[in-house]
Amino acid sequence: MDRALWIAMTGARNVTLQEASQANNLANANTTGFRAAIDAFRSVPVQGGAGLPTRVYGVDSSVATDFRNGPVSTTGNTFDLAITGPGMFAVQDSDGKEAYTRAGDFGLRADGTLVDRAGRPVLGDGGPLLIPGDRKVEVGSDGTITSLPLIPPFTEIAIVGRVKLVNPDVATLNRGADGLFRTVDRQPLQSDAAVQIRSGALESSNVNAVDGLIATIKNARAFDLNMQLIQRLSSDAESATRILNIA
């Protein structure tokens, strides 16, 4: 009986964890550049004293990320950038190191620093990007930022910098609680000239709300099934105890 109890108990626990992950996905269904989390579970023998390896419990073997592209919509804002294929933007996190994101809804601080929606500096090939406020700015498909005078003649073209675009092996990335991705060794990645972007557009979340709702219903049913099993095992244990007392 305790073998079944192990399975039901840990199964209910992991369904709860999976439900929390699905809830987070649904909460970010409209978050720019968000990547859905994927939970995978497997059965593992209990390690320890004699007899324990005969018991099995469920564990969350991996929390992966769905890196499929989300839909892109046009905004017309110069600093709304969308990556058109694989790749990521580089930003500076609170530790001063590089982190990576697909969210390209950027803006300017008062000092002209290009920042993401959380106020983190967006990195260029030479560090944080500073955008002149007295010139017209354009962003090319390769991330190159050029500026023109606000008034004619428009002949004085200057290159401000280039948005750092990387194309990491997604298997080497970890997702932080802030939604940013980081390399396992925290070493900065090299720019990839093959990564292309589109200015005046944003990539939406790749969360499928319908699939998320269906998964939520399935999780609720799985949790209820495990709890029913636990209750049945408890009832069987009480019945067995009564029989032993009669004997």
Secondary structure as a PSIPRED ss2 file (coil, helix, strand):
# PSIPRED VFORMAT (PSIPRED V4.0)

   1 M C   1.000  0.000  0.000
   2 D H   0.000  1.000  0.000
   3 R H   0.000  1.000  0.000
   4 A H   0.000  1.000  0.000
   5 L H   0.000  1.000  0.000
   6 W H   0.000  1.000  0.000
   7 I H   0.000  1.000  0.000
   8 A H   0.000  1.000  0.000
   9 M H   0.000  1.000  0.000
  10 T H   0.000  1.000  0.000
  11 G H   0.000  1.000  0.000
  12 A H   0.000  1.000  0.000
  13 R H   0.000  1.000  0.000
  14 N H   0.000  1.000  0.000
  15 V H   0.000  1.000  0.000
  16 T H   0.000  1.000  0.000
  17 L H   0.000  1.000  0.000
  18 Q H   0.000  1.000  0.000
  19 E H   0.000  1.000  0.000
  20 A H   0.000  1.000  0.000
  21 S H   0.000  1.000  0.000
  22 Q H   0.000  1.000  0.000
  23 A H   0.000  1.000  0.000
  24 N H   0.000  1.000  0.000
  25 N H   0.000  1.000  0.000
  26 L H   0.000  1.000  0.000
  27 A H   0.000  1.000  0.000
  28 N C   1.000  0.000  0.000
  29 A C   1.000  0.000  0.000
  30 N C   1.000  0.000  0.000
  31 T C   1.000  0.000  0.000
  32 T C   1.000  0.000  0.000
  33 G C   1.000  0.000  0.000
  34 F C   1.000  0.000  0.000
  35 R C   1.000  0.000  0.000
  36 A C   1.000  0.000  0.000
  37 A E   0.000  0.000  1.000
  38 I E   0.000  0.000  1.000
  39 D E   0.000  0.000  1.000
  40 A E   0.000  0.000  1.000
  41 F E   0.000  0.000  1.000
  42 R E   0.000  0.000  1.000
  43 S E   0.000  0.000  1.000
  44 V E   0.000  0.000  1.000
  45 P E   0.000  0.000  1.000
  46 V C   1.000  0.000  0.000
  47 Q C   1.000  0.000  0.000
  48 G C   1.000  0.000  0.000
  49 G C   1.000  0.000  0.000
  50 A C   1.000  0.000  0.000
  51 G C   1.000  0.000  0.000
  52 L H   0.000  1.000  0.000
  53 P H   0.000  1.000  0.000
  54 T H   0.000  1.000  0.000
  55 R C   1.000  0.000  0.000
  56 V E   0.000  0.000  1.000
  57 Y E   0.000  0.000  1.000
  58 G E   0.000  0.000  1.000
  59 V E   0.000  0.000  1.000
  60 D E   0.000  0.000  1.000
  61 S E   0.000  0.000  1.000
  62 S E   0.000  0.000  1.000
  63 V E   0.000  0.000  1.000
  64 A E   0.000  0.000  1.000
  65 T E   0.000  0.000  1.000
  66 D C   1.000  0.000  0.000
  67 F C   1.000  0.000  0.000
  68 R C   1.000  0.000  0.000
  69 N C   1.000  0.000  0.000
  70 G C   1.000  0.000  0.000
  71 P C   1.000  0.000  0.000
  72 V E   0.000  0.000  1.000
  73 S E   0.000  0.000  1.000
  74 T E   0.000  0.000  1.000
  75 T C   1.000  0.000  0.000
  76 G C   1.000  0.000  0.000
  77 N C   1.000  0.000  0.000
  78 T C   1.000  0.000  0.000
  79 F C   1.000  0.000  0.000
  80 D E   0.000  0.000  1.000
  81 L E   0.000  0.000  1.000
  82 A E   0.000  0.000  1.000
  83 I E   0.000  0.000  1.000
  84 T C   1.000  0.000  0.000
  85 G C   1.000  0.000  0.000
  86 P C   1.000  0.000  0.000
  87 G C   1.000  0.000  0.000
  88 M E   0.000  0.000  1.000
  89 F E   0.000  0.000  1.000
  90 A E   0.000  0.000  1.000
  91 V E   0.000  0.000  1.000
  92 Q E   0.000  0.000  1.000
  93 D C   1.000  0.000  0.000
  94 S C   1.000  0.000  0.000
  95 D C   1.000  0.000  0.000
  96 G C   1.000  0.000  0.000
  97 K C   1.000  0.000  0.000
  98 E E   0.000  0.000  1.000
  99 A E   0.000  0.000  1.000
 100 Y E   0.000  0.000  1.000
 101 T E   0.000  0.000  1.000
 102 R C   1.000  0.000  0.000
 103 A C   1.000  0.000  0.000
 104 G C   1.000  0.000  0.000
 105 D E   0.000  0.000  1.000
 106 F C   1.000  0.000  0.000
 107 G E   0.000  0.000  1.000
 108 L E   0.000  0.000  1.000
 109 R C   1.000  0.000  0.000
 110 A C   1.000  0.000  0.000
 111 D C   1.000  0.000  0.000
 112 G C   1.000  0.000  0.000
 113 T E   0.000  0.000  1.000
 114 L E   0.000  0.000  1.000
 115 V E   0.000  0.000  1.000
 116 D C   1.000  0.000  0.000
 117 R C   1.000  0.000  0.000
 118 A C   1.000  0.000  0.000
 119 G C   1.000  0.000  0.000
 120 R C   1.000  0.000  0.000
 121 P E   0.000  0.000  1.000
 122 V E   0.000  0.000  1.000
 123 L E   0.000  0.000  1.000
 124 G E   0.000  0.000  1.000
 125 D C   1.000  0.000  0.000
 126 G C   1.000  0.000  0.000
 127 G E   0.000  0.000  1.000
 128 P E   0.000  0.000  1.000
 129 L C   1.000  0.000  0.000
 130 L E   0.000  0.000  1.000
 131 I C   1.000  0.000  0.000
 132 P C   1.000  0.000  0.000
 133 G C   1.000  0.000  0.000
 134 D C   1.000  0.000  0.000
 135 R E   0.000  0.000  1.000
 136 K E   0.000  0.000  1.000
 137 V E   0.000  0.000  1.000
 138 E E   0.000  0.000  1.000
 139 V E   0.000  0.000  1.000
 140 G C   1.000  0.000  0.000
 141 S C   1.000  0.000  0.000
 142 D C   1.000  0.000  0.000
 143 G C   1.000  0.000  0.000
 144 T E   0.000  0.000  1.000
 145 I E   0.000  0.000  1.000
 146 T E   0.000  0.000  1.000
 147 S E   0.000  0.000  1.000
 148 L E   0.000  0.000  1.000
 149 P E   0.000  0.000  1.000
 150 L C   1.000  0.000  0.000
 151 I C   1.000  0.000  0.000
 152 P C   1.000  0.000  0.000
 153 P C   1.000  0.000  0.000
 154 F C   1.000  0.000  0.000
 155 T C   1.000  0.000  0.000
 156 E C   1.000  0.000  0.000
 157 I C   1.000  0.000  0.000
 158 A E   0.000  0.000  1.000
 159 I E   0.000  0.000  1.000
 160 V E   0.000  0.000  1.000
 161 G E   0.000  0.000  1.000
 162 R E   0.000  0.000  1.000
 163 V E   0.000  0.000  1.000
 164 K C   1.000  0.000  0.000
 165 L E   0.000  0.000  1.000
 166 V E   0.000  0.000  1.000
 167 N C   1.000  0.000  0.000
 168 P C   1.000  0.000  0.000
 169 D C   1.000  0.000  0.000
 170 V H   0.000  1.000  0.000
 171 A H   0.000  1.000  0.000
 172 T H   0.000  1.000  0.000
 173 L E   0.000  0.000  1.000
 174 N E   0.000  0.000  1.000
 175 R E   0.000  0.000  1.000
 176 G C   1.000  0.000  0.000
 177 A C   1.000  0.000  0.000
 178 D C   1.000  0.000  0.000
 179 G C   1.000  0.000  0.000
 180 L C   1.000  0.000  0.000
 181 F E   0.000  0.000  1.000
 182 R E   0.000  0.000  1.000
 183 T E   0.000  0.000  1.000
 184 V C   1.000  0.000  0.000
 185 D C   1.000  0.000  0.000
 186 R C   1.000  0.000  0.000
 187 Q C   1.000  0.000  0.000
 188 P C   1.000  0.000  0.000
 189 L C   1.000  0.000  0.000
 190 Q C   1.000  0.000  0.000
 191 S C   1.000  0.000  0.000
 192 D C   1.000  0.000  0.000
 193 A C   1.000  0.000  0.000
 194 A C   1.000  0.000  0.000
 195 V C   1.000  0.000  0.000
 196 Q C   1.000  0.000  0.000
 197 I E   0.000  0.000  1.000
 198 R E   0.000  0.000  1.000
 199 S E   0.000  0.000  1.000
 200 G C   1.000  0.000  0.000
 201 A E   0.000  0.000  1.000
 202 L E   0.000  0.000  1.000
 203 E E   0.000  0.000  1.000
 204 S C   1.000  0.000  0.000
 205 S C   1.000  0.000  0.000
 206 N C   1.000  0.000  0.000
 207 V C   1.000  0.000  0.000
 208 N C   1.000  0.000  0.000
 209 A H   0.000  1.000  0.000
 210 V H   0.000  1.000  0.000
 211 D H   0.000  1.000  0.000
 212 G H   0.000  1.000  0.000
 213 L H   0.000  1.000  0.000
 214 I H   0.000  1.000  0.000
 215 A H   0.000  1.000  0.000
 216 T H   0.000  1.000  0.000
 217 I H   0.000  1.000  0.000
 218 K H   0.000  1.000  0.000
 219 N H   0.000  1.000  0.000
 220 A H   0.000  1.000  0.000
 221 R H   0.000  1.000  0.000
 222 A H   0.000  1.000  0.000
 223 F H   0.000  1.000  0.000
 224 D H   0.000  1.000  0.000
 225 L H   0.000  1.000  0.000
 226 N H   0.000  1.000  0.000
 227 M H   0.000  1.000  0.000
 228 Q H   0.000  1.000  0.000
 229 L H   0.000  1.000  0.000
 230 I H   0.000  1.000  0.000
 231 Q H   0.000  1.000  0.000
 232 R H   0.000  1.000  0.000
 233 L H   0.000  1.000  0.000
 234 S H   0.000  1.000  0.000
 235 S H   0.000  1.000  0.000
 236 D H   0.000  1.000  0.000
 237 A H   0.000  1.000  0.000
 238 E H   0.000  1.000  0.000
 239 S H   0.000  1.000  0.000
 240 A H   0.000  1.000  0.000
 241 T H   0.000  1.000  0.000
 242 R H   0.000  1.000  0.000
 243 I H   0.000  1.000  0.000
 244 L H   0.000  1.000  0.000
 245 N H   0.000  1.000  0.000
 246 I H   0.000  1.000  0.000
 247 A C   1.000  0.000  0.000
